[in-house]
Amino acid sequence: MPKYGRGMKVEIVDAIKKGKLKQPINTRDVEQFMNNNGWYPRKNFLNVFLANHSNPGHSKTYEKIFKSIGNGKYVLLEEIKD
């Protein structure tokens, strides 16, 4: 059972697709969105969430859904937007 709604990844992607989160996003945007929904992930998890989901070398269990555009900002990969 996910800790954060339908799962943090699902909630963030859905928020971007619905325009609740404007791209590019950063860790602060994710934290604010989560907190506004009553979810309070640990800071260290928030700090690596976007990076882990954008780095193809990180882990095979982390789906790559973001692209880093520099300065701690990320956008949803084109193939995920649909």
N, CA, C and O atoms as a printed pandas DataFrame, in Angstrom:
     atom_number atom_name residue_name chain_id  residue_number  x_coord  y_coord  z_coord
0              1         N          MET        A               1    0.840   -1.183    0.000
1              2        CA          MET        A               1    0.000    0.000    0.000
2              3         C          MET        A               1    0.888    1.250    0.000
3              4         O          MET        A               1    1.763    1.379    0.856
4              5         N          PRO        A               2    0.679    2.154   -0.929
5              6        CA          PRO        A               2    1.498    3.378   -0.986
6              7         C          PRO        A               2    1.299    4.262    0.247
7              8         O          PRO        A               2    0.213    4.319    0.825
8              9         N          LYS        A               3    2.364    4.939    0.627
9             10        CA          LYS        A               3    2.308    5.855    1.771
10            11         C          LYS        A               3    1.655    7.180    1.422
11            12         O          LYS        A               3    1.055    7.827    2.281
12            13         N          TYR        A               4    1.769    7.582    0.170
13            14        CA          TYR        A               4    1.341    8.918   -0.232
14            15         C          TYR        A               4    0.305    8.826   -1.350
15            16         O          TYR        A               4    0.662    8.750   -2.526
16            17         N          GLY        A               5   -0.961    8.832   -0.989
17            18        CA          GLY        A               5   -2.018    8.731   -1.986
18            19         C          GLY        A               5   -1.880    7.450   -2.781
19            20         O          GLY        A               5   -1.852    6.361   -2.207
20            21         N          ARG        A               6   -1.793    7.567   -4.094
21            22        CA          ARG        A               6   -1.607    6.406   -4.976
22            23         C          ARG        A               6   -0.138    6.078   -5.157
23            24         O          ARG        A               6    0.210    5.210   -5.958
24            25         N          GLY        A               7    0.717    6.753   -4.433
25            26        CA          GLY        A               7    2.165    6.611   -4.559
26            27         C          GLY        A               7    2.733    7.942   -5.006
27            28         O          GLY        A               7    2.138    8.628   -5.837
28            29         N          MET        A               8    3.877    8.309   -4.461
29            30        CA          MET        A               8    4.445    9.629   -4.730
30            31         C          MET        A               8    4.669    9.869   -6.218
31            32         O          MET        A               8    4.323   10.929   -6.739
32            33         N          LYS        A               9    5.247    8.889   -6.897
33            34        CA          LYS        A               9    5.517    9.039   -8.333
34            35         C          LYS        A               9    4.216    9.271   -9.097
35            36         O          LYS        A               9    4.141   10.179   -9.925
36            37         N          VAL        A              10    3.204    8.471   -8.832
37            38        CA          VAL        A              10    1.915    8.590   -9.523
38            39         C          VAL        A              10    1.277    9.943   -9.231
39            40         O          VAL        A              10    0.750   10.588  -10.138
40            41         N          GLU        A              11    1.318   10.376   -7.983
41            42        CA          GLU        A              11    0.706   11.652   -7.600
42            43         C          GLU        A              11    1.406   12.838   -8.269
43            44         O          GLU        A              11    0.743   13.771   -8.721
44            45         N          ILE        A              12    2.735   12.807   -8.334
45            46        CA          ILE        A              12    3.492   13.904   -8.946
46            47         C          ILE        A              12    3.243   13.959  -10.452
47            48         O          ILE        A              12    2.997   15.032  -11.003
48            49         N          VAL        A              13    3.308   12.805  -11.120
49            50        CA          VAL        A              13    3.058   12.771  -12.564
50            51         C          VAL        A              13    1.645   13.262  -12.864
51            52         O          VAL        A              13    1.448   14.062  -13.779
52            53         N          ASP        A              14    0.668   12.792  -12.105
53            54        CA          ASP        A              14   -0.722   13.204  -12.313
54            55         C          ASP        A              14   -0.888   14.706  -12.095
55            56         O          ASP        A              14   -1.605   15.365  -12.848
56            57         N          ALA        A              15   -0.234   15.248  -11.077
57            58        CA          ALA        A              15   -0.321   16.687  -10.796
58            59         C          ALA        A              15    0.266   17.506  -11.943
59            60         O          ALA        A              15   -0.267   18.561  -12.285
60            61         N          ILE        A              16    1.342   17.034  -12.531
61            62        CA          ILE        A              16    1.944   17.729  -13.675
62            63         C          ILE        A              16    0.991   17.665  -14.872
63            64         O          ILE        A              16    0.747   18.676  -15.532
64            65         N          LYS        A              17    0.463   16.489  -15.143
65            66        CA          LYS        A              17   -0.445   16.323  -16.289
66            67         C          LYS        A              17   -1.706   17.164  -16.146
67            68         O          LYS        A              17   -2.248   17.645  -17.141
68            69         N          LYS        A              18   -2.178   17.343  -14.915
69            70        CA          LYS        A              18   -3.397   18.118  -14.669
70            71         C          LYS        A              18   -3.125   19.603  -14.457
71            72         O          LYS        A              18   -4.054   20.384  -14.249
72            73         N          GLY        A              19   -1.847   19.995  -14.509
73            74        CA          GLY        A              19   -1.498   21.405  -14.357
74            75         C          GLY        A              19   -1.440   21.895  -12.925
75            76         O          GLY        A              19   -1.337   23.099  -12.690
76            77         N          LYS        A              20   -1.503   20.989  -11.965
77            78        CA          LYS        A              20   -1.413   21.377  -10.555
78            79         C          LYS        A              20    0.028   21.701  -10.175
79            80         O          LYS        A              20    0.274   22.470   -9.246
80            81         N          LEU        A              21    0.963   21.120  -10.886
81            82        CA          LEU        A              21    2.388   21.433  -10.747
82            83         C          LEU        A              21    2.867   21.919  -12.106
83            84         O          LEU        A              21    2.707   21.226  -13.111
84            85         N          LYS        A              22    3.450   23.098  -12.137
85            86        CA          LYS        A              22    3.948   23.676  -13.385
86            87         C          LYS        A              22    5.412   23.301  -13.568
87            88         O          LYS        A              22    6.213   23.387  -12.637
88            89         N          GLN        A              23    5.742   22.885  -14.775
89            90        CA          GLN        A              23    7.122   22.538  -15.085
90            91         C          GLN        A              23    7.915   23.762  -15.475
91            92         O          GLN        A              23    7.347   24.718  -16.004
92            93         N          PRO        A              24    9.200   23.759  -15.232
93            94        CA          PRO        A              24    9.973   22.721  -14.567
94            95         C          PRO        A              24    9.690   22.713  -13.059
95            96         O          PRO        A              24    9.284   23.718  -12.476
96            97         N          ILE        A              25    9.919   21.550  -12.456
97            98        CA          ILE        A              25    9.710   21.420  -11.015
98            99         C          ILE        A              25   11.042   21.191  -10.325
99           100         O          ILE        A              25   12.020   20.773  -10.945
100          101         N          ASN        A              26   11.059   21.472   -9.034
101          102        CA          ASN        A              26   12.241   21.198   -8.221
102          103         C          ASN        A              26   11.787   20.533   -6.917
103          104         O          ASN        A              26   10.593   20.327   -6.699
104          105         N          THR        A              27   12.732   20.208   -6.077
105          106        CA          THR        A              27   12.429   19.527   -4.819
106          107         C          THR        A              27   11.457   20.323   -3.963
107          108         O          THR        A              27   10.565   19.745   -3.341
108          109         N          ARG        A              28   11.614   21.618   -3.924
109          110        CA          ARG        A              28   10.719   22.472   -3.125
110          111         C          ARG        A              28    9.277   22.396   -3.633
111          112         O          ARG        A              28    8.341   22.364   -2.833
112          113         N          ASP        A              29    9.093   22.367   -4.957
113          114        CA          ASP        A              29    7.755   22.235   -5.542
114          115         C          ASP        A              29    7.111   20.912   -5.128
115          116         O          ASP        A              29    5.935   20.867   -4.765
116          117         N          VAL        A              30    7.902   19.837   -5.187
117          118        CA          VAL        A              30    7.396   18.515   -4.817
118          119         C          VAL        A              30    7.011   18.504   -3.328
119          120         O          VAL        A              30    5.947   18.006   -2.960
120          121         N          GLU        A              31    7.875   19.049   -2.493
121          122        CA          GLU        A              31    7.591   19.089   -1.051
122          123         C          GLU        A              31    6.312   19.879   -0.769
123          124         O          GLU        A              31    5.464   19.441    0.008
124          125         N          GLN        A              32    6.181   21.022   -1.392
125          126        CA          GLN        A              32    5.002   21.860   -1.188
126          127         C          GLN        A              32    3.731   21.136   -1.640
127          128         O          GLN        A              32    2.722   21.161   -0.935
128          129         N          PHE        A              33    3.773   20.503   -2.794
129          130        CA          PHE        A              33    2.623   19.757   -3.293
130          131         C          PHE        A              33    2.250   18.639   -2.329
131          132         O          PHE        A              33    1.080   18.473   -1.984
132          133         N          MET        A              34    3.235   17.883   -1.901
133          134        CA          MET        A              34    2.973   16.768   -0.989
134          135         C          MET        A              34    2.379   17.277    0.327
135          136         O          MET        A              34    1.371   16.752    0.800
136          137         N          ASN        A              35    2.995   18.284    0.908
137          138        CA          ASN        A              35    2.517   18.832    2.185
138          139         C          ASN        A              35    1.105   19.389    2.054
139          140         O          ASN        A              35    0.294   19.227    2.965
140          141         N          ASN        A              36    0.798   20.040    0.940
141          142        CA          ASN        A              36   -0.543   20.583    0.716
142          143         C          ASN        A              36   -1.606   19.491    0.661
143          144         O          ASN        A              36   -2.788   19.755    0.883
144          145         N          ASN        A              37   -1.184   18.272    0.366
145          146        CA          ASN        A              37   -2.100   17.139    0.315
146          147         C          ASN        A              37   -2.071   16.312    1.605
147          148         O          ASN        A              37   -2.665   15.236    1.671
148          149         N          GLY        A              38   -1.380   16.820    2.624
149          150        CA          GLY        A              38   -1.330   16.124    3.902
150          151         C          GLY        A              38   -0.332   14.989    3.960
151          152         O          GLY        A              38   -0.415   14.134    4.842
152          153         N          TRP        A              39    0.617   14.969    3.027
153          154        CA          TRP        A              39    1.648   13.939    2.987
154          155         C          TRP        A              39    2.972   14.590    3.335
155          156         O          TRP        A              39    3.298   15.659    2.818
156          157         N          TYR        A              40    3.734   13.953    4.206
157          158        CA          TYR        A              40    4.978   14.546    4.700
158          159         C          TYR        A              40    6.149   13.578    4.570
159          160         O          TYR        A              40    6.606   13.010    5.561
160          161         N          PRO        A              41    6.633   13.395    3.338
161          162        CA          PRO        A              41    7.802   12.527    3.142
162          163         C          PRO        A              41    9.027   13.111    3.858
163          164         O          PRO        A              41    9.137   14.321    4.054
164          165         N          ARG        A              42    9.929   12.225    4.236
165          166        CA          ARG        A              42   11.175   12.663    4.872
166          167         C          ARG        A              42   11.979   13.531    3.909
167          168         O          ARG        A              42   11.945   13.329    2.695
168          169         N          LYS        A              43   12.696   14.491    4.462
169          170        CA          LYS        A              43   13.499   15.427    3.658
170          171         C          LYS        A              43   14.505   14.695    2.773
171          172         O          LYS        A              43   14.672   15.039    1.603
172          173         N          ASN        A              44   15.173   13.688    3.330
173          174        CA          ASN        A              44   16.197   13.010    2.521
174          175         C          ASN        A              44   15.566   12.280    1.338
175          176         O          ASN        A              44   16.193   12.170    0.285
176          177         N          PHE        A              45   14.348   11.782    1.488
177          178        CA          PHE        A              45   13.651   11.143    0.374
178          179         C          PHE        A              45   13.267   12.186   -0.673
179          180         O          PHE        A              45   13.438   11.961   -1.871
180          181         N          LEU        A              46   12.754   13.314   -0.224
181          182        CA          LEU        A              46   12.407   14.404   -1.145
182          183         C          LEU        A              46   13.630   14.885   -1.924
183          184         O          LEU        A              46   13.549   15.183   -3.115
184          185         N          ASN        A              47   14.757   14.954   -1.229
185          186        CA          ASN        A              47   15.981   15.477   -1.853
186          187         C          ASN        A              47   16.514   14.602   -2.977
187          188         O          ASN        A              47   17.229   15.096   -3.850
188          189         N          VAL        A              48   16.186   13.316   -2.979
189          190        CA          VAL        A              48   16.707   12.428   -4.022
190          191         C          VAL        A              48   15.634   11.953   -4.996
191          192         O          VAL        A              48   15.963   11.337   -6.010
192          193         N          PHE        A              49   14.376   12.218   -4.719
193          194        CA          PHE        A              49   13.281   11.706   -5.541
194          195         C          PHE        A              49   13.433   12.064   -7.021
195          196         O          PHE        A              49   13.414   11.171   -7.869
196          197         N          LEU        A              50   13.581   13.323   -7.343
197          198        CA          LEU        A              50   13.674   13.756   -8.746
198          199         C          LEU        A              50   14.954   13.232   -9.402
199          200         O          LEU        A              50   14.923   12.744  -10.532
200          201         N          ALA        A              51   16.058   13.334   -8.698
201          202        CA          ALA        A              51   17.335   12.866   -9.249
202          203         C          ALA        A              51   17.295   11.366   -9.523
203          204         O          ALA        A              51   17.747   10.913  -10.575
204          205         N          ASN        A              52   16.757   10.596   -8.581
205          206        CA          ASN        A              52   16.695    9.143   -8.767
206          207         C          ASN        A              52   15.795    8.756   -9.939
207          208         O          ASN        A              52   16.065    7.773  -10.629
208          209         N          HIS        A              53   14.746    9.510  -10.163
209          210        CA          HIS        A              53   13.822    9.202  -11.255
210          211         C          HIS        A              53   14.250    9.835  -12.581
211          212         O          HIS        A              53   13.496    9.807  -13.554
212          213         N          SER        A              54   15.447   10.400  -12.621
213          214        CA          SER        A              54   15.953   10.951  -13.878
214          215         C          SER        A              54   17.288   10.345  -14.290
215          216         O          SER        A              54   17.722   10.525  -15.428
216          217         N          ASN        A              55   17.930    9.645  -13.399
217          218        CA          ASN        A              55   19.263    9.105  -13.657
218          219         C          ASN        A              55   19.172    7.646  -14.106
219          220         O          ASN        A              55   18.847    6.775  -13.299
220          221         N          PRO        A              56   19.456    7.366  -15.389
221          222        CA          PRO        A              56   19.350    5.985  -15.878
222          223         C          PRO        A              56   20.309    5.023  -15.186
223          224         O          PRO        A              56   20.080    3.814  -15.200
224          225         N          GLY        A              57   21.365    5.530  -14.587
225          226        CA          GLY        A              57   22.330    4.663  -13.917
226          227         C          GLY        A              57   22.038    4.432  -12.448
227          228         O          GLY        A              57   22.759    3.683  -11.788
228          229         N          HIS        A              58   20.998    5.056  -11.924
229          230        CA          HIS        A              58   20.738    4.955  -10.483
230          231         C          HIS        A              58   20.333    3.552  -10.063
231          232         O          HIS        A              58   21.034    2.918   -9.274
232          233         N          SER        A              59   19.224    3.063  -10.572
233          234        CA          SER        A              59   18.710    1.766  -10.157
234          235         C          SER        A              59   17.703    1.281  -11.188
235          236         O          SER        A              59   16.946    2.066  -11.758
236          237         N          LYS        A              60   17.709   -0.003  -11.411
237          238        CA          LYS        A              60   16.754   -0.564  -12.372
238          239         C          LYS        A              60   15.331   -0.538  -11.827
239          240         O          LYS        A              60   14.379   -0.658  -12.596
240          241         N          THR        A              61   15.169   -0.383  -10.521
241          242        CA          THR        A              61   13.831   -0.382   -9.933
242          243         C          THR        A              61   13.178    0.992   -9.964
243          244         O          THR        A              61   11.980    1.117   -9.710
244          245         N          TYR        A              62   13.961    2.028  -10.275
245          246        CA          TYR        A              62   13.407    3.381  -10.377
246          247         C          TYR        A              62   13.097    3.688  -11.833
247          248         O          TYR        A              62   14.003    3.756  -12.664
248          249         N          GLU        A              63   11.818    3.873  -12.142
249          250        CA          GLU        A              63   11.424    4.227  -13.493
250          251         C          GLU        A              63   11.919    5.632  -13.811
251          252         O          GLU        A              63   11.764    6.544  -12.999
252          253         N          LYS        A              64   12.505    5.809  -14.970
253          254        CA          LYS        A              64   13.003    7.121  -15.382
254          255         C          LYS        A              64   11.836    7.911  -15.972
255          256         O          LYS        A              64   11.360    7.603  -17.064
256          257         N          ILE        A              65   11.383    8.922  -15.251
257          258        CA          ILE        A              65   10.215    9.687  -15.679
258          259         C          ILE        A              65   10.505   11.176  -15.842
259          260         O          ILE        A              65    9.689   11.917  -16.390
260          261         N          PHE        A              66   11.670   11.608  -15.364
261          262        CA          PHE        A              66   12.032   13.015  -15.449
262          263         C          PHE        A              66   13.321   13.203  -16.220
263          264         O          PHE        A              66   14.137   12.289  -16.343
264          265         N          LYS        A              67   13.486   14.416  -16.739
265          266        CA          LYS        A              67   14.736   14.825  -17.379
266          267         C          LYS        A              67   15.240   16.037  -16.612
267          268         O          LYS        A              67   14.494   16.990  -16.387
268          269         N          SER        A              68   16.498   16.002  -16.214
269          270        CA          SER        A              68   17.112   17.136  -15.537
270          271         C          SER        A              68   17.440   18.201  -16.574
271          272         O          SER        A              68   18.022   17.904  -17.618
272          273         N          ILE        A              69   17.064   19.439  -16.282
273          274        CA          ILE        A              69   17.401   20.538  -17.196
274          275         C          ILE        A              69   18.396   21.491  -16.542
275          276         O          ILE        A              69   18.633   22.593  -17.037
276          277         N          GLY        A              70   18.976   21.055  -15.424
277          278        CA          GLY        A              70   20.001   21.836  -14.745
278          279         C          GLY        A              70   19.462   22.653  -13.583
279          280         O          GLY        A              70   18.263   22.913  -13.489
280          281         N          ASN        A              71   20.357   23.046  -12.712
281          282        CA          ASN        A              71   20.032   23.872  -11.551
282          283         C          ASN        A              71   18.940   23.277  -10.673
283          284         O          ASN        A              71   18.150   24.012  -10.081
284          285         N          GLY        A              72   18.892   21.944  -10.584
285          286        CA          GLY        A              72   17.918   21.284   -9.724
286          287         C          GLY        A              72   16.497   21.293  -10.258
287          288         O          GLY        A              72   15.549   21.058   -9.509
288          289         N          LYS        A              73   16.341   21.564  -11.550
289          290        CA          LYS        A              73   15.003   21.610  -12.155
290          291         C          LYS        A              73   14.809   20.410  -13.095
291          292         O          LYS        A              73   15.740   19.940  -13.748
292          293         N          TYR        A              74   13.564   19.943  -13.128
293          294        CA          TYR        A              74   13.243   18.738  -13.887
294          295         C          TYR        A              74   11.946   18.920  -14.664
295          296         O          TYR        A              74   11.059   19.672  -14.261
296          297         N          VAL        A              75   11.858   18.214  -15.792
297          298        CA          VAL        A              75   10.632   18.167  -16.585
298          299         C          VAL        A              75   10.280   16.700  -16.808
299          300         O          VAL        A              75   11.145   15.825  -16.777
300          301         N          LEU        A              76    9.012   16.455  -17.030
301          302        CA          LEU        A              76    8.526   15.131  -17.314
302          303         C          LEU        A              76    9.022   14.702  -18.694
303          304         O          LEU        A              76    8.994   15.495  -19.635
304          305         N          LEU        A              77    9.469   13.468  -18.819
305          306        CA          LEU        A              77    9.894   12.971  -20.122
306          307         C          LEU        A              77    8.727   12.996  -21.096
307          308         O          LEU        A              77    7.584   12.765  -20.701
308          309         N          GLU        A              78    8.999   13.270  -22.348
309          310        CA          GLU        A              78    7.958   13.373  -23.369
310          311         C          GLU        A              78    7.068   12.136  -23.420
311          312         O          GLU        A              78    5.849   12.249  -23.545
312          313         N          GLU        A              79    7.684   10.942  -23.323
313          314        CA          GLU        A              79    6.897    9.707  -23.423
314          315         C          GLU        A              79    5.986    9.479  -22.228
315          316         O          GLU        A              79    5.067    8.664  -22.310
316          317         N          ILE        A              80    6.211   10.168  -21.133
317          318        CA          ILE        A              80    5.368   10.049  -19.938
318          319         C          ILE        A              80    4.192   11.026  -20.020
319          320         O          ILE        A              80    3.152   10.793  -19.404
320          321         N          LYS        A              81    4.349   12.105  -20.768
321          322        CA          LYS        A              81    3.319   13.150  -20.827
322          323         C          LYS        A              81    2.002   12.657  -21.408
323          324         O          LYS        A              81    0.944   13.205  -21.100
324          325         N          ASP        A              82    2.060   11.622  -22.249
325          326        CA          ASP        A              82    0.836   11.140  -22.902
326          327         C          ASP        A              82   -0.017   10.287  -21.999
327          328         O          ASP        A              82   -1.075    9.814  -22.414
